[in-house]
Amino acid sequence: MIQISIYDIATGRIVNNITTFDPDVIDLNVGPQQAYIEGIWPANQYYIRGAVPVAFPPKPGGAFVWDWDNEGWIDPRTPGDIAADAETALQTARAAASITKNALLNACMAIGLLNPAEAAQAARGEIPDKLAPVVAGLSAEERDMIAVNWPGAGVIDRLDPYLTAVSARLGVSDAELDMIFGVIPPVEHQPQGDPL
């Protein structure tokens, strides 16, 4: 049995792996500007340099592509693409984040937003006295929804519209809410001119 990996001579990119018992199959499959080496070398793990298989280094991120000329990973995205990808990832993480009401109230005590008595009041389904003016400043529909939903809520979503409205009026930032809900903003990779 013959096993070969066919590669592009100029780049080293493996284009095909063949297992055969017929040596003539090799000549039929190796095209112009191509060569082969013995063995099956997966194209997603190796490239060829000087007729020797070389393992790709770990890929630093999903958007990175292999720069065949410089033999390194590069991020071809523009700074605008990177910012848009980071914002999409952040919004996806926020949409998936939720915590129990008790965890939210404990976090509010930890950052000084509520004292223990106010947190206990909220845990009973009441609007703490400190938050009454804030809730009073919401629309009638928002106040009605809070009055119905808050007492029975066991789990609070990070993007709950009433939480967002009350937080904004209290001056709680998105970053603080992300911290409370365990949402970690994605690290933005800057486009690389030099391969990694």
C-alpha positions in Angstrom: 0.0 0.0 0.0 1.2 3.5 -0.9 0.3 6.6 1.1 1.2 10.0 -0.1 0.4 13.7 0.5 0.4 16.0 -2.5 1.3 19.6 -1.9 1.7 22.9 -3.8 5.4 23.5 -4.3 5.2 27.3 -4.0 3.3 27.4 -0.7 3.7 24.0 0.9 -0.1 23.7 1.2 -1.2 20.1 1.2 -3.9 19.6 -1.4 -4.6 15.9 -1.3 -3.9 12.7 0.5 -4.0 9.4 -1.4 -3.8 5.8 -0.4 -3.4 3.3 -3.2 -1.9 0.0 -4.3 -1.3 1.3 -7.9 1.8 3.5 -8.3 0.3 4.9 -11.6 -2.4 6.7 -9.5 0.3 9.0 -8.1 1.3 10.4 -11.5 -2.4 10.8 -12.4 -3.0 12.9 -9.3 0.1 15.1 -9.0 -0.4 18.2 -11.1 1.9 20.9 -12.4 3.6 22.9 -9.7 2.9 20.0 -7.2 5.0 17.4 -5.5 4.4 14.7 -3.0 5.9 13.1 0.1 5.3 9.7 1.6 2.7 9.4 4.3 -0.7 10.9 5.1 -0.2 14.4 6.5 -3.6 16.1 7.3 -3.8 19.4 5.5 -5.4 21.1 8.6 -2.4 20.1 10.8 0.6 20.3 8.5 2.2 22.1 5.6 5.3 21.1 3.7 8.6 23.0 3.7 11.7 21.5 2.0 9.9 18.2 1.4 9.4 17.9 5.2 6.0 18.1 7.0 5.8 21.0 9.5 3.0 21.2 12.1 1.0 24.4 12.1 1.5 26.3 15.4 -1.7 26.7 17.5 -4.2 29.1 15.9 -4.6 32.2 18.1 -8.3 32.9 17.2 -11.1 32.0 15.0 -10.6 34.8 12.4 -6.9 34.1 11.9 -5.7 32.7 8.6 -2.4 31.2 7.6 0.0 33.5 5.7 1.7 31.1 3.3 4.4 33.6 2.3 5.5 34.4 5.9 4.5 31.1 7.5 2.5 32.5 10.3 -1.1 33.3 11.5 -2.5 36.7 10.7 -5.8 38.4 11.5 -7.0 39.8 8.2 -9.9 41.8 9.8 -9.9 45.6 9.8 -10.2 47.4 13.2 -13.9 48.0 12.4 -14.4 44.2 11.8 -12.7 43.4 15.1 -14.9 45.9 17.0 -18.0 44.6 15.3 -17.1 41.0 16.1 -16.3 41.9 19.7 -19.7 43.8 20.1 -21.5 40.8 18.6 -19.8 38.4 21.0 -20.5 40.7 24.0 -24.2 41.0 23.1 -24.4 37.2 22.6 -22.8 36.7 26.1 -25.2 39.2 27.6 -28.2 37.5 26.0 -27.2 34.1 27.5 -26.4 35.4 31.0 -28.8 35.0 33.9 -28.5 34.7 37.7 -30.8 34.0 40.5 -32.6 36.9 42.2 -30.7 36.1 45.4 -27.4 36.2 43.6 -28.4 39.6 42.1 -29.3 41.0 45.4 -26.1 39.7 47.0 -24.1 41.4 44.3 -26.1 44.6 44.8 -25.1 44.5 48.5 -21.5 43.8 47.6 -21.2 46.9 45.3 -23.1 49.0 47.8 -26.2 49.5 45.7 -28.4 48.0 48.4 -27.9 47.5 52.1 -28.9 44.3 53.8 -32.4 45.5 54.9 -33.1 46.8 51.3 -31.9 43.5 49.8 -34.1 41.6 52.2 -37.1 43.7 51.2 -36.4 43.0 47.5 -36.0 39.3 48.3 -39.6 39.3 49.6 -40.7 40.7 46.2 -41.1 44.2 47.4 -39.6 47.3 45.8 -37.0 48.6 48.3 -37.7 52.1 49.6 -34.4 53.3 48.1 -35.6 52.2 44.6 -39.2 53.5 44.9 -38.4 56.9 43.3 -36.5 55.2 40.5 -39.4 52.8 39.8 -41.9 55.8 40.1 -39.9 57.5 37.3 -40.6 54.6 34.8 -43.5 54.5 32.5 -46.9 53.2 33.8 -46.4 50.0 31.8 -42.9 49.4 33.1 -44.2 49.9 36.7 -47.0 47.5 36.2 -44.8 44.8 34.7 -42.3 45.2 37.6 -45.1 44.9 40.1 -46.3 41.7 38.5 -42.9 40.1 37.6 -40.5 41.0 40.4 -42.2 39.2 43.3 -42.2 35.8 41.5 -38.9 36.1 39.7 -36.4 33.4 40.6 -34.0 34.1 37.8 -33.0 37.4 36.3 -31.7 37.8 32.8 -28.8 40.2 32.1 -30.9 41.9 29.4 -34.1 42.1 31.3 -35.6 45.4 30.1 -36.8 46.4 33.6 -33.4 45.6 35.2 -31.8 47.7 32.4 -34.2 50.6 32.9 -33.7 50.7 36.7 -30.0 50.2 36.4 -29.7 53.1 34.0 -31.6 55.4 36.3 -29.4 54.4 39.2 -26.2 55.1 37.2 -25.2 51.4 37.1 -23.0 51.0 34.1 -23.2 48.1 31.5 -19.7 47.1 32.7 -20.9 46.8 36.3 -24.0 44.8 35.2 -21.7 42.5 33.1 -19.5 42.0 36.2 -22.6 41.1 38.3 -23.8 38.6 35.7 -20.3 37.1 35.0 -20.2 38.5 31.4 -16.6 38.8 30.4 -16.0 41.2 27.4 -14.2 39.5 24.6 -10.5 40.4 24.0 -10.2 42.3 20.8 -7.3 41.1 18.6 -5.8 43.8 16.5 -5.0 43.0 12.9 -1.5 41.7 12.6 1.0 42.8 10.0 3.6 40.4 11.2 2.6 36.7 11.4 2.3 35.1 14.8 
